Amino acid sequence: MPETPLIEDRCRPLRGPQHRLDATQILALLKQLDGWEIDQERLHREFRFADYRSTMLFVNAVAWLAERENHHPDLEVGYSRVKVAYSTHDVGGLSHNDFICAAKIGALTSI
């Protein structure tokens, strides 16, 4: 049975280190994302926008998505940029949920 594409998958409650991804799993999932990087066990990407209005529309869309998936990123917001970072605290590192949300957030900029 083929694996569900990240953008079509849904986040699930994950607790415990057994859900923490290893380096091989992380690299395989990272290949499915455009522009995302790993640094200090965090998945992150910076998005740039033409103006403040566009930046805030994106932030609100990310917040809506985070609530729907019940998986929330750290956001760093400036006038025309947003840095989105994920790590699943309940597993002590990166989980499949981080990559699901990253794929969905990346798709927001292609709308």
Summary of the structure (lengths in Angstrom):
residues: 111
radius of gyration: 13.7
end to end distance: 29.7
largest distance: 44.6
contacts: 305
relative contact order: 0.26
helix: 41%
strand: 20%
